[in-house]
Amino acid sequence: MRELPRSVYFAVLAAFSLSVLTAFRQFWAGGAPLGDDASSHYAEVLTVAETLARGSTDFWCPRANLGYPLFLYYQPLPALFMGALVAVFELDAMAAFKASLVLLSALIPLTSYLGARWAGADRLFASVLAVLSISIADPTRFGFALSSIAGGGLYTQLYGMALFPLVLGAVLATLRAEKPRFPRSVLLLALLTVCHPYFALFVVLAAAATVERPRRLAAIVLCSLPFSAFFWLPLLLNLEGMGGFPLRTTEDLGLPVSAIFELLFGGELFDFDRLPLLSIAVFAGAVLSIRRRAARALWIFSGAALALVAGVAPLFSAIRFAAALQLAALLFAAIALTFALRRFPWALLLLAVFSAAERRSEIERLFVTFDDGHPAFVELIERVESETHGRYLTHQKLGTGGHIFSALVGARARRDTLMSAGRGYHDSKSLKQLLAYDFSPRQTELYAIDTAISYGEVDLVDLSKWTVVYAREGYRLHRAPHAASMYAFSSTAAALIETAQTATEHRARLTLPEPTRAVLKVSHHAFWSAELGGRPVEVKRTDENLIAVDLPAGAAELVLRYRTPLYQKALFFLALAATFGWLARSIRATSRS
C-alpha cells in the first residue's frame, strides 16, 4: 500500500477531536449536568475548593451520608485536581467542572493515537483506533463509553478513559525497549491509579497478557506504588471504617456466562440500541487475529476480562470489567478496519467523517442539562440555606431521590443532606444505616433533620406533621415539627450552652451534672479526635456509626476535630515533588539534545 502523508493523519486526528469538542455546544450553554452521579462529583470539587480556600488540607465532606473522608475514597485525584484549580484561580466551579468533562472527552481520541504509537503501532492503526475510541454504545452504565459519563455521571471514569491509552502505551514501550524509560511509565501508572484504580488494573492485566519481561513489569508496578501511597496506604490502614455499597447486586457479584454471551453475540455490549456495525468489525477483527501471534496477548486480555465480568474475583465489582472487555473490542475492531484500509488508506477520511457524525449525534442526545437557573429552583436553594440548621432530607418517596436534590441543592446552599447513593458510600458505613430511615420522629431527631424537600405529585403522608414553608412550581420545602441539634446526650440533665462548627471541627460548651455520653451526629472515622477542656478523650462509635464521647460530670468545652494524618500529607507532597523533579530533569535533557 501507499502510506498517507503524516500531515493527513494529523489533520484527521485534529479535525475529529475538534468535531467532538464542538458537539458539546448545547451542553456547554445549558445548566448542571444530568448524569446520575454528576452533581455528587461537583459537590466534592466544591468542597475541596472551599477547604483549600480556608488554607486547610483536611478533606472531610459533610454534604451527604453524615460526612465522609474525601481523601480516602478510591479515586481521589480528579476532585483534588479540579478543586485546586477552582481555588487557586477563583474559577466558577460549575463552569470548570463542565469544561473538564468536555475537554477530557475530546482528548480521548488524541491519547488513543499517542498511546498506540508509543506501543509501536503504525500511524494508520493508531488513527483508526483514535477514530473508534469513543464509539462504544454501552448497556451497563459502567463501560468504556460516553454514555457512562453522560448518563451515569461517572466523572472519575472519564479520567481513566483519557489516561488508559497513554499509560498502556508507555508501559508496553518500556517492556519492549532495550533502553527502557522507566520514569514515564512509572509516573503515568501512579497517576492513573489515583484517578481510577480499575483502569490501572486494566493496564497491568493488558501488559501481563503480553508475557513480555514480567520482571520488568513487576518493577514498574512496584516503583509506582510509592507515588500513589498517599492514597492506598491510609485506605488499607483504615478499612474498618470504610463502607462499600450495602446492596450488592448481580452486576457486582458477576453476570451469568449466558447473559454475557447474549450481550456479546447479540451486539448489545458494543452497539446498544443501534445497528451492530461496530460489533461486526469486532468479530471480523477477532477472526483475523486468530492466527496472529501478535494478537495472542489481546485474546488473553479478553479472556481475563470476560472471567472478571463473570465474577471470578468477588472482591471487585464485576460489572466494572465490562470496560476492559470493551477496550479489547476496540482493538479487535481497529485490526479489522486497518486490514481493510491497507489497500485504500484514503478511505480513512470516510471512516473519520462517518464516525464524527455519529459521535456528534450521540453527544447531543446524551449530554443534557438541568436548568439550575430557573427562578423556582434558585429560590428553593435560598430557602434551604435559610431554613436548614441541621440536615435537609431528600427521598425517593418525596420525589427527590435524585442527585439534583441530594447533591446539587446541598452544594449550592452549603447545607448537608441526609443521604446520597451517588458518592460517599465507598467511604463510610453510615449509608447502610441511613437506608433504613423511616420518617419517624426518633430517626428524624437522630440524624438532625429539620427540613425536607418534596417535588411533584407525591404522597406526603410521611410529612403530615411537617410545615410547608415554601411551595412553587412543584418544589416544596417542609420544616420538621422539632428543631434539630447536632448533639444528643444520654442524660436529660445535660445542658448545651453554646456550639460552633465547621466542616472539620465541632465545639460545644457543656454543663453536665452527671457522667454523660455525648453523641455528635456525624459519621465515625478514625481520623476524628476529641478534647475535653484541652485534654484528649477517647472517640467511640455508636451502633448507628455516629461519633460518641463519654464525659465526666462538670462544665467544660468539648472539641471534636477531623484531621487528615500528617503521614498522608507528607506522602502526597513527596510524590508531587518527585514528579515535578523528574519533569524538570526531562525538560532540561530535551533542551540539551
C-alpha positions in Angstrom: 0.0 0.0 0.0 1.0 3.6 -0.4 1.4 5.3 3.0 -0.5 8.5 3.6 1.5 11.7 4.3 2.0 12.3 8.0 0.1 15.6 7.7 -3.0 13.7 6.6 -3.1 11.6 9.8 -2.6 14.7 12.0 -5.3 16.6 10.1 -7.8 13.7 10.5 -7.0 13.4 14.2 -7.3 17.2 14.8 -10.5 17.5 12.8 -12.1 14.5 14.6 -11.2 15.8 18.1 -12.4 19.3 17.1 -15.7 17.8 15.9 -16.2 16.1 19.2 -15.3 19.3 21.1 -17.8 21.4 19.1 -20.6 18.8 19.6 -20.9 19.9 23.2 -22.2 23.4 22.3 -25.7 22.7 23.6 -24.3 21.1 26.8 -22.0 24.0 27.5 -24.8 26.5 27.1 -27.1 24.6 29.4 -27.1 24.2 33.2 -26.0 21.5 35.5 -25.1 18.0 34.0 -27.9 15.5 34.5 -25.8 12.2 34.8 -26.7 10.2 37.9 -23.5 10.9 40.0 -22.6 14.2 38.3 -23.8 16.6 41.0 -22.2 14.5 43.7 -18.8 14.8 42.0 -19.4 18.6 41.5 -20.2 18.9 45.2 -16.9 17.2 46.0 -14.9 19.5 43.8 -16.6 22.4 45.5 -15.8 21.0 48.9 -12.1 20.6 48.0 -12.0 24.2 46.7 -13.6 25.6 49.8 -11.3 23.6 52.0 -8.2 24.8 50.2 -9.6 28.4 50.2 -9.6 28.2 54.0 -6.0 27.2 54.0 -6.7 23.7 55.1 -5.8 20.3 53.8 -8.2 18.3 56.0 -10.6 17.0 53.4 -13.8 15.9 55.0 -17.1 16.2 53.0 -20.1 16.8 55.3 -22.6 17.1 52.5 -24.0 13.6 52.4 -24.2 10.3 54.4 -23.3 12.1 57.7 -20.0 13.0 56.2 -17.1 11.0 54.8 -13.3 11.5 54.2 -12.6 12.9 50.8 -9.0 11.8 50.6 -9.7 8.1 51.2 -12.2 7.1 48.5 -10.9 5.0 45.7 -10.3 7.7 43.0 -9.2 10.9 44.9 -7.2 12.9 42.3 -9.9 14.2 39.9 -11.8 16.1 42.8 -8.5 17.2 44.3 -7.1 18.5 40.9 -10.3 20.3 39.9 -10.9 21.7 43.4 -7.3 23.1 43.4 -7.9 24.8 40.0 -11.1 26.3 41.2 -9.5 27.6 44.5 -6.2 28.9 43.1 -7.7 30.6 40.0 -11.0 31.5 41.6 -13.0 29.8 38.8 -16.7 29.3 38.7 -16.9 25.7 40.0 -19.7 24.6 37.7 -18.1 26.1 34.6 -14.8 24.4 35.4 -16.5 21.1 36.1 -18.3 21.1 32.8 -15.2 22.3 30.9 -13.2 19.3 32.3 -16.0 17.0 31.0 -15.8 18.5 27.6 -12.0 18.7 27.3 -11.4 15.2 28.6 -14.0 13.7 26.2 -12.3 15.4 23.2 -8.8 14.3 24.4 -9.6 10.5 24.3 -9.0 10.2 20.5 -5.7 12.1 20.9 -4.5 10.0 23.8 -5.6 6.8 22.0 -3.5 7.8 19.0 -0.5 8.7 21.1 -0.7 5.6 23.2 -0.9 3.3 20.2 2.1 5.0 18.7 4.1 4.6 21.9 3.1 0.9 21.9 4.7 0.5 18.4 1.6 0.7 16.2 1.9 2.4 12.8 0.0 5.7 12.0 -2.9 4.0 10.2 -3.7 1.7 13.0 -3.3 4.4 15.6 -5.6 6.7 13.6 -8.3 4.1 13.2 -8.1 3.4 16.9 -8.4 7.1 17.7 -11.5 7.4 15.5 -13.1 4.4 17.2 -12.0 5.3 20.7 -15.4 6.8 21.9 -17.6 4.7 19.6 -18.9 2.1 22.2 -22.6 2.2 22.9 -22.8 0.6 26.3 -25.8 -1.1 28.1 -24.1 -1.3 31.5 -23.6 2.3 32.6 -20.0 1.4 33.6 -18.5 0.8 30.2 -15.8 2.5 28.1 -18.4 4.8 26.6 -19.6 8.4 26.7 -22.9 7.1 28.0 -21.2 6.2 31.3 -20.2 9.8 31.6 -23.4 11.4 30.4 -26.0 9.0 31.9 -24.0 7.6 34.8 -22.2 10.8 35.7 -19.0 8.7 36.3 -16.8 11.7 36.3 -13.6 10.0 37.6 -14.0 7.2 35.0 -13.6 9.9 32.3 -10.1 10.5 33.6 -9.4 6.8 33.4 -10.7 6.6 29.9 -8.4 9.5 28.8 -5.3 8.2 30.6 -5.6 4.5 29.9 -4.2 4.5 26.3 -1.3 6.7 27.3 -0.4 4.6 30.3 -0.7 1.3 28.5 1.4 2.6 25.6 4.1 3.9 28.0 4.2 0.6 29.9 4.4 -1.5 26.7 7.1 0.7 25.3 9.1 0.2 28.5 8.7 -3.5 28.4 9.9 -3.7 24.8 12.7 -1.2 24.8 16.4 -2.1 25.0 17.0 1.1 27.0 13.6 1.5 28.8 12.3 4.8 30.1 11.1 3.7 33.5 10.1 7.1 35.0 7.5 7.9 32.3 5.6 4.5 32.7 6.0 4.5 36.5 4.6 8.0 37.0 1.8 7.6 34.5 0.7 4.3 36.1 0.7 6.0 39.5 -1.3 8.9 38.1 -3.9 6.5 36.7 -4.0 4.6 40.0 -5.1 7.7 41.9 -7.6 8.7 39.2 -9.2 5.3 38.8 -7.6 2.1 40.1 -9.8 -0.1 37.9 -8.2 1.3 34.8 -4.8 1.0 36.3 -5.6 -2.7 36.9 -6.7 -2.9 33.2 -3.2 -1.7 32.2 -1.4 -4.2 34.4 -3.6 -7.1 33.1 -3.1 -6.0 29.4 0.7 -5.7 29.9 0.9 -9.0 31.7 -1.0 -10.7 28.9 1.9 -9.9 26.5 4.1 -12.2 28.7 7.0 -9.9 27.9 9.6 -9.3 30.5 7.4 -10.0 33.6 10.1 -8.9 36.0 10.3 -5.5 34.3 6.5 -5.2 34.5 6.7 -6.1 38.2 9.4 -3.4 38.7 7.1 -0.8 37.0 4.2 -1.7 39.3 6.3 -1.7 42.4 8.1 1.5 41.6 4.7 3.2 41.0 3.4 2.3 44.4 5.3 4.9 46.5 3.9 7.7 44.2 0.3 6.6 44.9 1.0 5.6 48.6 -0.8 8.7 49.9 -4.0 7.1 48.6 -3.7 3.4 49.1 -1.8 3.2 52.4 -4.2 5.1 54.6 -7.1 3.4 52.9 -5.6 -0.1 53.7 -4.8 1.0 57.3 -8.4 2.1 57.8 -10.5 -0.5 56.1 -12.6 -1.0 59.2 -14.1 2.5 58.8 -14.8 2.2 55.1 -18.1 1.4 53.6 -18.9 -0.3 50.3 -22.4 -0.3 48.8 -24.5 -2.4 51.1 -26.8 -3.7 48.4 -24.5 -5.9 46.2 -26.4 -6.9 43.0 -25.8 -9.4 40.2 -23.8 -6.7 38.5 -21.4 -6.5 41.4 -21.2 -10.3 42.0 -20.8 -11.3 38.4 -23.1 -11.7 35.4 -24.1 -15.3 34.3 -21.9 -16.5 31.4 -25.1 -17.0 29.4 -26.0 -13.3 29.9 -22.5 -12.2 28.9 -22.6 -14.2 25.7 -26.1 -12.9 24.9 -24.8 -9.4 25.2 -21.7 -10.2 23.1 -23.3 -12.1 20.3 -26.5 -10.0 20.3 -24.3 -6.9 19.7 -25.6 -5.0 22.7 -22.3 -4.9 24.6 -20.8 -2.6 21.9 -23.8 -1.3 20.0 -26.6 -0.9 22.5 -29.8 0.4 20.9 -28.3 0.9 17.4 -27.2 -1.1 14.4 -24.4 -3.5 15.3 -21.8 -2.1 12.9 -19.1 -1.9 15.5 -19.9 -5.4 16.7 -19.4 -6.7 13.1 -15.9 -5.0 13.0 -15.1 -6.5 16.4 -15.9 -10.1 15.3 -14.1 -9.6 12.0 -11.0 -8.4 13.8 -11.3 -11.4 16.2 -11.4 -13.8 13.2 -8.4 -12.1 11.6 -6.5 -12.3 14.8 -6.9 -16.0 15.5 -3.6 -17.0 13.8 -1.7 -13.8 14.5 0.9 -14.3 17.2 1.0 -10.6 17.9 -2.7 -10.8 18.8 -2.2 -13.5 21.4 -2.0 -11.0 24.2 -5.3 -9.4 23.1 -7.0 -12.8 23.3 -5.6 -13.4 26.8 -6.6 -10.0 28.0 -10.1 -10.5 26.6 -10.4 -13.9 28.3 -9.3 -12.4 31.6 -11.8 -9.5 31.3 -14.6 -12.0 30.4 -13.8 -14.0 33.5 -13.8 -10.9 35.7 -17.2 -9.8 34.4 -18.4 -13.2 35.3 -17.3 -12.6 38.9 -14.2 -14.7 39.4 -12.8 -12.0 41.7 -15.6 -11.3 44.2 -13.6 -8.5 46.0 -14.2 -6.3 42.9 -17.4 -5.0 41.3 -17.7 -7.4 38.3 -19.5 -5.0 36.1 -16.6 -2.6 36.1 -14.6 -5.0 34.0 -17.1 -4.6 31.1 -15.0 -1.6 30.2 -11.9 -3.8 29.9 -13.8 -6.2 27.6 -14.9 -3.2 25.5 -11.3 -1.9 25.3 -10.3 -5.3 23.9 -13.2 -5.0 21.4 -12.0 -1.6 20.2 -8.6 -3.1 19.4 -10.2 -6.0 17.5 -12.3 -3.6 15.5 -9.2 -1.5 14.8 -7.4 -4.6 13.5 -10.3 -5.4 11.1 -10.7 -1.8 9.8 -6.9 -1.3 9.4 -6.8 -4.5 7.4 -9.5 -3.2 5.1 -7.8 0.2 4.8 -4.3 -1.1 3.9 -5.2 -1.1 0.2 -7.3 2.0 0.3 -5.8 4.2 3.1 -7.6 7.4 1.9 -10.8 5.7 3.0 -9.7 6.7 6.5 -11.2 10.1 5.7 -14.6 8.5 5.1 -14.4 6.5 8.3 -13.5 9.6 10.3 -16.3 11.6 8.7 -18.9 8.8 9.4 -17.6 8.3 13.0 -17.5 12.0 13.7 -21.2 12.4 12.5 -22.2 9.5 14.7 -20.4 10.8 17.8 -21.8 14.3 17.4 -25.3 13.0 17.2 -24.7 10.8 20.3 -23.2 13.6 22.3 -26.0 16.0 21.5 -28.5 13.2 22.6 -26.7 12.0 25.7 -25.3 15.1 27.3 -28.3 17.0 28.6 -28.5 19.5 31.4 -30.8 20.7 34.2 -32.0 24.3 34.3 -30.3 25.2 37.6 -31.0 28.9 37.0 -34.8 28.5 37.0 -36.2 31.1 39.5 -38.2 28.5 41.4 -35.1 26.2 41.8 -32.9 29.2 42.8 -35.4 30.3 45.4 -35.6 26.7 46.7 -31.9 26.8 47.3 -32.1 30.1 49.1 -34.8 28.8 51.4 -32.9 25.6 52.1 -29.9 27.8 53.1 -32.0 30.0 55.4 -34.3 27.3 56.9 -31.9 24.4 57.4 -29.8 24.4 60.6 -29.2 20.7 60.8 -29.7 18.5 57.7 -32.3 18.5 55.0 -34.0 15.3 53.8 -34.4 14.1 50.2 -36.0 10.8 49.5 -37.5 8.7 46.6 -40.9 8.7 48.4 -40.8 12.5 48.2 -39.9 12.6 44.5 -36.4 14.0 45.4 -34.2 10.9 45.5 -32.0 12.0 42.5 -28.7 13.7 42.7 -30.0 17.2 41.8 -31.8 17.4 45.1 -29.4 15.3 47.2 -26.2 16.9 45.9 -26.6 20.0 43.8 -29.0 21.7 46.2 -26.7 21.0 49.1 -23.6 22.2 47.3 -25.3 25.5 46.3 -27.0 26.1 49.6 -23.9 24.9 51.6 -26.1 22.6 53.6 -25.9 18.9 54.4 -28.3 16.3 53.1 -29.1 13.1 54.9 -28.0 10.5 52.3 -26.9 10.1 48.7 -26.2 6.9 46.8 -24.2 9.0 44.3 -21.0 9.4 46.3 -19.7 8.5 49.7 -21.0 5.0 50.1 -17.5 3.7 49.4 -16.1 5.7 52.3 -18.5 5.4 55.2 -20.6 2.7 56.8 -23.3 5.2 57.5 -25.3 4.7 54.3 -26.3 1.2 55.3 -27.9 2.7 58.4 -29.5 5.6 56.5 -31.2 3.4 54.0 -33.5 2.3 56.9 -34.7 5.8 57.5 -38.5 5.6 58.2 -39.6 9.3 58.7 -40.2 8.5 62.4 -39.6 11.3 65.0 -36.9 9.3 66.6 -34.8 8.9 63.4 -35.5 12.4 62.3 -34.0 13.6 65.6 -31.2 11.1 65.5 -29.9 12.4 62.2 -30.5 16.1 63.0 -33.1 16.6 60.1 -35.0 19.8 60.3 -36.2 20.3 56.7 -37.3 18.1 53.8 -37.7 18.7 50.0 -40.5 17.2 48.0 -41.3 17.6 44.3 -44.2 16.9 42.1 -47.3 14.9 42.7 -46.3 12.6 45.5 -47.9 11.2 48.6 -46.9 13.4 51.6 -48.4 11.3 54.3 -45.0 10.8 55.9 -44.7 14.6 56.3 -48.2 15.2 57.5 -47.0 16.9 60.7 -44.3 19.0 59.0 -45.0 22.6 57.9 -44.7 23.7 54.3 -42.5 26.8 54.3 -42.0 27.1 50.6 -44.0 25.9 47.6 -43.5 27.0 44.0 -43.9 25.2 40.6 -43.8 21.7 42.2 -40.9 22.4 44.6 -41.8 22.3 48.3 -39.7 22.7 51.4 -41.1 21.3 54.7 -40.0 22.1 58.2 -39.8 19.4 60.8 -42.0 19.7 63.9 -39.0 20.0 66.2 -35.7 21.9 65.9 -32.6 19.8 65.1 -29.5 19.5 67.1 -26.2 18.0 66.1 -25.7 16.6 69.6 -27.5 14.0 71.7 -26.9 13.2 75.4 -27.6 10.1 77.4 -28.5 12.4 80.4 -31.6 14.6 80.1 -30.0 17.0 82.6 -27.1 17.8 80.3 -27.0 21.5 79.3 -25.6 22.6 75.9 -24.7 26.2 76.4 -23.1 27.2 73.1 -22.0 25.5 69.9 -19.8 26.4 66.9 -18.9 24.2 63.9 -17.1 24.0 60.6 -16.8 21.0 58.3 -13.9 19.6 60.3 -14.4 21.0 63.8 -17.3 21.0 66.3 -17.1 22.9 69.6 -19.7 22.7 72.4 -19.7 24.3 75.9 -21.4 21.8 78.2 -22.6 21.6 81.8 -23.0 18.0 82.9 -24.5 17.3 86.4 -23.6 13.6 86.0 -21.4 11.4 83.7 -22.9 11.5 80.2 -22.3 10.1 76.8 -22.3 12.8 74.2 -23.1 11.9 70.6 -22.1 14.0 67.6 -24.4 13.2 64.7 -21.6 12.8 62.2 -20.1 9.6 60.7 -17.5 8.0 62.9 -14.0 7.7 61.4 -10.5 7.0 62.9 -9.3 10.5 61.9 -11.7 12.2 64.3 -10.2 13.2 67.7 -11.8 14.8 70.8 -10.6 17.1 73.6 -12.4 18.0 76.8 -11.1 21.1 78.5 -7.9 20.8 76.4 -7.3 17.1 77.3 -7.6 14.2 74.8 -10.6 11.9 75.4 -11.4 8.7 73.5 -13.7 8.8 70.5 -16.1 5.9 70.3 -18.6 4.7 67.7 -22.4 4.1 68.2 -24.4 1.4 66.6 -25.6 3.9 64.1 -21.9 4.7 63.1 -22.0 8.1 64.9 -19.3 9.7 67.0 -19.6 9.2 70.7 -17.6 10.6 73.7 -18.1 9.5 77.3 -17.8 12.6 79.5 -17.4 13.1 83.3 -19.7 15.4 85.3 -18.8 19.1 85.3 -18.6 22.1 83.0 -16.1 22.1 80.1 -15.6 22.7 76.4 -15.8 19.7 74.1 -13.9 19.9 70.8 -14.1 17.3 68.1 -11.7 17.6 65.1 -11.2 15.8 61.8 -7.5 15.8 60.6 -6.0 14.2 57.6 -3.0 12.4 59.1 0.4 14.0 58.7 2.0 11.0 57.0 -0.7 11.1 54.3 0.0 14.7 53.5 3.8 14.0 53.6 3.4 11.1 51.1 1.4 13.3 48.8 3.8 16.2 48.7 6.8 13.9 48.4 5.2 12.2 45.4 4.4 15.7 43.9 7.9 16.9 44.4 9.4 13.8 42.8 7.1 14.1 39.8 8.0 17.7 39.2 11.7 16.9 39.7 11.5 14.3 37.0 9.6 16.6 34.7 12.2 19.4 35.2 15.0 16.9 34.5 13.3 15.6 31.4 12.8 19.1 30.0 16.5 20.0 30.6 17.6 16.8 28.9 15.4 17.5 25.9 16.6 21.1 25.6 20.3 20.0 25.7 19.7 17.4 23.0 
